[in-house]
C-alpha cells in the first residue's frame, strides 16, 4: 500500500484487460470516451467514428445502459470541439489540481487522435475551470445523451464501463510525460496499452547508468482552516535529494516550489542515524479500510525507508491518538514520532533556496536530480 496524502482519493477504475495486437489508426473505430463522477452519480460514454454510442448512467444502485447513434451534425460539432487547438494540444502536465477543491467532479476524457490516445484526467471542477469553454459542451453532450433515440440494455447485458471491446496497443501522444504507475491508489489509463513498437537499437549501445537506490521517500499533507500544504522529498543513497512543496490558501492559486541538492557526508550520516532509530524501525503498517485515506484537519505523513531487509513503509498522522474518529484512517502511529527526522529535513532540505528548480519540472519526487 502507498497511502496517498490527498484530501480525497478518486474512485478506482482498474481494468484487467489483456493487450490486443496493434492496428492502424485509420481502421480504429472509436473516437471518444468520457467518464464523469460527482456527488450526483457517475456516467460514461464511448463514441465511435460512425456516431454510434454506448452510454452508462449510475445513480446509486440504479444503473441504466443505453445504445444509439447521434446525428451527423452533432458528430461534426463534437469533432470540431475536440480538434480545437486548446484541447488537441492539452497535456496532463498542464492540468493543475488545487489542494483545496471547491467541488468533487472527476472527468476523464480520452480522444483518439490518429497516432494514439490523448488521455486527460481532471480530478476536480477547479482543474476543469481554465478549459470550461471546451469541456462544457462535452459535459453537456454526456448529460443529455440519454435523451436521444436509443435502445436500453439490462445491466447484466450491457454494462462494461464504456470500454472498447479490446485494448489497442497504440502510442500515447503525451509520450514525454512522466509515467504514472497503476496501483490500488491510482486510476488506470484504460485505453492505452503501451507503445506499438519497441525502441530501435542504437548503433553503439552503451550500458545505461544504474540508478542510485532511494534511501528515504516521504510525502506529507496538511490541512488547516483556510490553507493546505502538500510536500514530498526523495533522498537517494549518495545524498542527492529532491524536494517539492505545494501550498494554497482559500481562494488563492497553488504556489509550487521545487529544489534539489546534495547532502554533505556528515549530514548523510546524521540522516542514517535518525532513520535507524529503533522507534521508527519497529513501526508496522496496516491497510486503511477499503484502501481509502481521507484526511481531516491535521497532518498525514507517508514514509518509505530502505532497510537491508527491504522497504519499510508506514503512515503517521496527527489523528492517531483520537479514538473518537473511528471512521477515519489514522495511520500506524502519531506524527510526533517523526519530529527529529522532520526537523533535520527542515534544516538541510526544505530550507535550501539555492537549489531551486523550475516549478514546471514537478514530478511528485518520482526521480532524484
N, C-alpha and C positions, 0 to 999 in steps of 0.2 A: 504493500500500500504506500502510495505517496500522497499524503494528505494535502490537499490544495488549500492555500491560505487565501481564499476568496470569500466575499460576502455571501455568495450563493453559488452552488455548483449546478451546472446545467444538467437537465435530464439526459441520461445516457442513450446513445443510439449506436450500439456496437453490432455490426452485422457480419456474421461469419459466412462470407460468400467466397467461393473458390474463384480464382482468376481465370478468365477465359482467354482465348487467343486474340491477338491484336487484329484490328480490322481497319480498313481505310476510312478516313473521315467522311468521304462522300457517301458511303453506304451506311453510316451510323444513323439510326432512325430518330434519336432523341435530341431535343433542343434545350429543354429547361426543366430543372427540378427546383421547387420551392418547398421549404419546410418552416413552419412558423409555430411558436409555442408561447403562450402568455397565460395570465390567470383565467382568461375566459375559456381556454381549451387549446387544442392542438389540431393543426391541419397541414396537409401536404398535397402536392400535385406534381405529376410527371407529364410533361407535354412532348409530343412527338412533332417532327417537322411537318407532318401532314395536318396537324391541328387536333389529332386525337389526344384525349387527356384521360388520366386516371386520377381521381380525387378521393382523399380520405379526410373525414371530419370527425373529431373526437371531442365530446363534451362530457367529461366524467366517464361513466360506464356506457354512454350512448355513442356507438361507433357506426358511422354510415360510410358506405363506399359507392362512388358514382363513376361512370364512364360515359364519355360522349365525344363530340367533336365541335370545336369552335369554328366560327365563320372565317373565311379567308381574310376579310377586312380586319378583324380583331387580331388574327395571327400576324398580319403585316404590321399593325401598330405595336404589338409586343416586340417584334423583331427590330423595329426602328428604335424602340426604347433600349433594348438590350445591346444594340450596336452603337449607342451613343458613346462618344469619346470618353466621357467620365466613367461609365460602367465598364466599357471594354478594356480600359487601361487600369482599372482599380485592382490593387493587390491587398492581401491580408495585412501587410505591413502598414498600410495607410489607414487601417481601421483602428481608431484609438478608443479603447474601453476605459470608462471612468472607474474610479474606486468607489464612488458614491453614486449609485444608479437611481435614476428617477422612477423607472418602471421596468418590471420584468417583461421583456419582449425579445425573444430569440428569433433570429431569422437566418436561415441558411439558403443561399442562392447558388445554384450550380448550373453553369451555362456551358454548352458545348460550342467551342469556337473554331472548329475545323482542324486545329492542331492539338487539341487536348481540352480538358475540362478546366474552366475557371471556377474555383470553389471559394466562396466568401462566406464568412460566418460572423454575424453581428450578435453579440451577447446581450444587448440592451437597446432600448429606444434611444438612448443618448448617443451611442455609436452610429446609429442609423441617421440621426438628425442631419449631419452635413450632406447626406446624399438623398434626403427626402424627396427632392424633385424627381429623381429617377426611381426610387424604391416604392413610393406611394402608389404609382399606377400598377406595379406588380402586386403589391399587397391588396389593393382594391380588386384586381382581377382574381386573386386567390379567394378572397372573401365572398365574391359573388359568382364564382364558377358553378356552384351547386344550383343556381337559378337557370342555367342554360339547359336545353333539351339533353336528356341523359337517360341511361338505364341504371337502376340501382341494384347492387350486388349485396349478398349477405356478407357479414364479416368473415365467416369461415371461407366463403368462396373467393372473396376479392382482396382482403387486407394483405398488403405486402410492404407497408411503409413507403409506398410510392417509389420503389426501387426498380431499376431495369431488370429484365429477365436474366441478364448476365452482366458481370463486370467486364468492361472492355479495357485492356491494357493500353492506355494511351498516355502520351506525355502530358504532364501537368504544366500549364502555362507559366505559373509563378515559380519557375524552377530555382530561382535564386533565393527564395525564402528559406529560412532555417527549417529543417524537418521537425514536425511535431509528432512525438511518439503517441501511439494509440494505446492507452492503458485504461484501467477501470475508472479513471477520473477524466477522460477526455472523450470528445465526440470524434468518431472515426470519419475520415474523408471517404464517404460511402461510394462515390462514383469514380474513384481514382485507384488504380491498381499498380502504379509504378510506371517507369519509362518503358516504352515499347521496344527499345533496343539497348544493347549493352554498350558501354563506352569503348571506343576504338583503342587498341593498344598503342602506346607511344613508341616512336622509333627507337629511343634509348631509354627503356624503362629504368627507373631508379626506385630503390626501396623507400617507401614513404616513412617519414619520421614517426616514430612510435609516440602516441600521445602520452603526456605525463598524467598519471592517475590522480584523481581528486583525493585530497586529504579531508576536506570539510566542504559540505554543501549545505547551505542554510537559507530558508525563506521565512519571512515573517509578515504578519498582517495585524494592523492595529486600527481599531475604530473607536472614535470618541465623539461626543456631541459636537457636530459641526466640522469634523475633519476625519480623514482616514490616511493611512500610510501603508505602503507595501514595499518590501525590500528583499533583496536576495544577495548572497555572497557565495563565491566559489573560490576556494584556495586549493592549489594543487601541491603535490609533494615537494616541489622545488621552491615553494614560497611565492610563486606568482599568484595573483589574485584578480578577481573582477567583482565589482560591487555595483548594484543597480538600485535606485531609490525612486519611488513614485509617491508623491504627496498630493492631496487635494483637500480644499476647503469647500464648504457648501456654496454652491453657485459659482464656483471658480473652476477653470480648466485644470487638468492634471499637470503637475510640474515634474519633469523627468530629469534625473541626474545619474550619470554613469561615470565610473572611474576604474582605473586599473593600476597595478603597481607590482612591486617585488619586495617581499619581506627580507630584512637582513637575517643572517643565520641565527643571531641571538634571539630575534623576535620569533622566528620559526620554532626554535627550541622551546621558547616560553609557551607558544601555542600548543605544541605537542604535550607539554606538561599539563596544561589545562584540559586537554581532551582526554588525557589518561587519568583524570580524577575518578576514583572508584565510584563516586556517587553517580557520575554520568555513565560509566561503563555498565553499571548494573540495571539501568533502566530498560525494561522490556516494553514491547509495543503491542497494542491491541487495536483491532479494526473498529472504526465507528459503526454503529448500527446502520445497515443499508449502504455503507460506503460514503455517507454524506457528512460533510463538515460544514456546519452553519454557525459561524462566529456571531456573537452578540457584541455588546460593549466590552472592550478589553483587548487582549493580545493573544495571538496564537503563533507558535514557533515550530517549524518543521526542520529537523536536523538530521543529516546523514554524515556518519563518520566512518572512515576507512580503518578497519581493525585487521590484525593478522588473520583472524578467523572469518573475515568477510565484512560486509557493510552493516553497520548498526544504524537503524533508523527509528526515530521516535518523535513524538509530538508533545510539546509543553504548552500550557495555556494559563492565563490568569484566572480562569474559571474552574481550575482543577479542584479547588477546595470549597466548591459551592454545591453541596449535595441537594440543595433545593431546586436545582435546574437539571433534573434527570433527562429531559428530552434533548439536551444539547450535548454534543460530543465535547468532553473536557480534556482529552488527550491522555498522556501517560504520566504526567507529573506537573508540578507547579513551575511556572516560568522562572520563579526566583532561583531555581537550581542552576540556571544558566547565567546568572548575573556576572560572575567572574569572567566568563567567556565573552559575554556581550560587552562588558566594559573594555576588555582587551581589543575587541574588534572596533569599538567606537574610537579608540585611541590610535590604532595602527592601520585601519582600513577605511572606516566611514569618514574620518576627518581629512583624508587625503584629497586635497583640492588640486594639487599639481598634476595628478594623473587623469584629469577629466577627459572624457571621450564624447563624441557626437551622440546626443540622445537618440538619433535615428538608428544607432547601432545596437539598440536594446535587443537582447535575445533570451532574457529570462535566466541569465547566468548559465546558459547551456554549454558555453565554451570559455576556457581561460584565454586571455590575450596572448 
